[in-house]
Amino acid sequence: MGFVTNLSDKDARKALEELNENPETRDEKIQELRRLCLDSPKIPEVCRERLDDVFLVRFLRVSKFDLDRALNRLENYFQLQIDWPENFGDFRFETIKPLLEAGMSQLMKKRGEDGMSTICFRAKEWDYEKYPISMVYRAATFVFEYCLLDESFQINGCRAVGDMSGLSFAYMRHMEIRIVKMWARALDKCLPVRTKSMIIFNQPSFIVMIFKIFQMVMSKKMRERMQMFGKNEGSVRQILLENVGEESLPEDFGGTVTQEEAKKFLEDIEEKAPQIEKSFSYLQKLYEKSGTEL
């Protein structure tokens, strides 16, 4: 039967024009990528159950249907899971629900005219005394997995908008450099997500230092997609409205998205959590096979 897409005509055209996704050759590409994965010594055998059509097409799309690039990203993806058990070792919604309830990360329902989704995060909602920094990134990873259930998100990509206000220097002691670098690696070389823009604002000076380390391990393309602004409230708000739009920003970011929408997002991601968790069921076997301590 082959892969069945639910893309709109508009997104299908964009996929063809921007990502080289030809419906006539898509199944052939998926099958060839699976064959390459099965032949790759870098992909553990226990991960093969994850290589279904729906999963593989995500990597083809983010790689513009270049098989070599898609395979490399898949190999990086599984290696990331081996190297980062703090993130993936207990990949359950219940572990990150408190962070999402606090508003740490939120997907905006309204997309921009370009189809791009907006994910907002509030650094001040991270209570480092309760949650290690890997928990913050686990929450972000889980939100990405939720977003990837939507094929339109795979095609149009996203922008991340982060408010760094409320962070004191005490936070810096809990921002492990290894973990910061791991997240940069995940965004740039592993996750099948088209991160097209990152806007950071209200950041204290020490956060600038952290992000310089973050950028050191990123590609030039990803570095150029990052924008950092200070604390000039008027200019920052104008920049956000011009680049994102008030309908895709929460009220505390200067937009019109209410707290009620945040509740709906939390309800929906919780409803879909079992589906996401099931797709990662191979992880336990992966860690047992690699001898990784959780």
N, C-alpha and C positions, 0 to 999 in steps of 0.2 A: 504493500500500500504506500509506503514511503512517508516522509514527514508532511504533516498537515499543518499549515499555518493559518492563523486567524488575523493576520495583518490587514489593516484597511488598505484600500487602493492607493491612498496617498502615501502610507508608510511603505507599501510594496514598491512603489516607484522610487522612493528615496533609497530603499535598500538596494535596488538595482543600480541606481545612478551613483550612489556614494560608497556602497559596500560591495559592489560587484556580485550581488545575490541574484543569480539567474534561476528562476523556478524550474527551468528545463534541465539544469545541471546540478541543482542543489542536492538531490538525493545521492548523486554520484560522488559529490564532494564529501558529503557526510560519511558515506561508506569508505571512501579512501582515507579520510582522517581517522576513522576507527581502525582501519587496517594498520596505519602508521603507529597509532597508539599501542596496539597489541604487539607490534614488533619492537617498540621502544624499550630498551633496557632501563630507561629512567622512570618508567611508570610501573609501580608495583602491581603485581598480579591481583592483589586484593582490591585494587581500585577499578578493575575492569567492569564491575557491576554498575559503575557510575556512567559508563560510556554509552548512554542511550542517545537517540537522535536529538531530543529536546536539549540535552546538556551540550552535545557537540556543536550544535548550530550556534550556540552562544559564542563559542570561541572562533568559529568561522566568521561570524559577523564582526566581532571586535577586531579581527585580523584582516578584514576586507576580503575574505575568502581566499587568502593566501595560505596554502596548506602548510608550508614550512613555518610561517609565523604562528599559525594556530597550534601546531604541534609543540613548538617551543613554549608557548604560553601555557599549554596544558601540562607539560613537563614541569614548568616552574610552579604551577598551581599545586600539584601534588607534592612537590618538594617543599613548598611553603608550609603545607599542612604537617609534614614530618618535622620541619624545623621549628614550628610554632605551636606546640601542644597547649600552651597557656590559652591560646585563642580557640583552637578547634577541638581540644581534648574533651570538653564538656559542652558541646554545641547544642544547648537546649534553650528554648525561649525563656523558661522560668529563671534562668541564671541572669538574664539581662533585662527582664521585665521591669524591675525597679528603676533602672536608668531611663528606660523609655517612658515610664509613668512620670518621671521627674521632668521629662521634656528634653533629655540630652540630645536626641536625634529624632527628626520628624520629616516624613515625605509630604510635600505639598500636593494636594489633589489636582490643582489647576496647573496645566502645562503652559509653557510659553507659546507664542505664535510659531516658533521654530520646532515645536514638539518636544523640546527639552524639559525634563523633569528637574525639580529643585528639591534638594535635601538640605535642611537647616539643622545646625547643631549649636548647642549652648554649652560652652566649656564649664561655666560656673556650676552646672548641675552635677558635675563629677565630684563626689565626696570621696577623696582619696583615702580617708580613714576606713571606709567600708569596702571600697572596690579598687583593686589594682588596675593599672592602666590597661592591661590586656583585656580587662572586662569592658572597658570603653570601646576598644577596637573590635571586640567580639560583637558588641551591640551594633556597631557600624557595619560589620560584615553581615550580620543577620538581616539588617535593613536592606543591604544590597541584594541579598538572596531573595528577599521578599519582592523587591523591585524587579528582579530578573524573571519573575513569573509572568510578567507582562511583556509580550513581544515588542510592543511599541517602545518600551523603555530600552530594550536591546538595540533598537535601530536609532533612536533619537538621542540617547545618552542623557547625561545629567550634569548639573552644576551643583557644587557644594558651597554653601554659604555659612560661615561660622562666626559667631559672636564670642570673642575671647575675654569679654569684660568679667570682672569679679575674680580673676586669677591673681593670687598673691605669689610672692617668691617661694613660699612654702611648697607650692605645687611642683616646682622645678625638681625638688628632691625625689619626687615620685614619678617623674617622666623618664623612665629608663631609656637610655640612648639606643640600646639594642632593639627595644620594642618600637621606638619611633622609626628606626631604619627599616624594621620589618614591615611596618605599615606602608612606608614609602615604596618598598619593593612590591608589596601586594597590589597597590594601586597602579603602579607603572608597568609591571611585568607579569602579573599573575591573574588577577581577577578579570572575568570577561565583561568588564564594565567600561563604557565610553565616558570617561570623566573629562568633559570638555572645558570646564572652568572651575576654579576654586577661588572664592572670595573670602578673605579673612579681615575682620575689622575689630576695633577696640582692643587690640592686642598690646599688652605691656612689653617693655623692652626685652625682657628675658625670653619671651615667646619668639621674638625675632631671631634670637640665637638658636632656639630649638628648630625653627623652620629652615634656617640655613643648613643645619645638619640634615634635616629632612630632604632638602633640595639636592644635597651633595650626591645622593644615591639615585636621583631621578634622571630621566632622559631630558635632553634639551627641550623637547616638545612639551613635556609635562611641566618643566620649570617655567616655560613661557606662558602657561595657562594659569599660573598662580598670581593672584593680586592681593597685596596687603595694604590696608589703610589704617590710619591711626584712630584718634578719638574725637576728631572734629565732627560732632553729631550731625550738623547741618549738611556738610559735604558728603559724609558717609551715607546718610539717608538718601540724598539725591543720586548718588552712584548706584545704590541698590535699586532704587526705583527705575533708573534708566537701563540698568543691565538685567534686571530680573522682572520688575513689575509688581505693583502692590497686590495683585490677585494671586501671586505666587510667593508671598512673604507673610509670615505671621505678624500679628499686631505689634509685638515687642521688637520686631525688625523694621517697623514703619509701614507694614502692609495691612491687609484687611482680612487675613485668615484668622478665624476665631479659635478659641480654645475648644469649642465644640468639634471643629474639624480634627483637632489633635486627638480627641477621644475616639473619633471614628477611625482614624489611622491605627490607633492602638488596638481597637477591637478587631479590625480586619487582619492586622499582622498576627494577632493571637489566634484568630480563626485558622489562618493558613500555616501556623507554626508546625503542626504535626506533619504536614506535607514536606516542609523544608527539612525538618529533623530526620524524616525517613530517608530522604535523599542523601543524608550524611551518615547513614547507619554503618557504612563500611569503615568509618574512622577508627572504631574500636579495634577492628582486626588489623588495620594499618599500623596502629601504635604497638599492638602486641607483636606483630611481625618484625617491626623495626627495633623493638626493644626499648621504646621510648617510655620513660616514667611520667605518669600523669600526676 
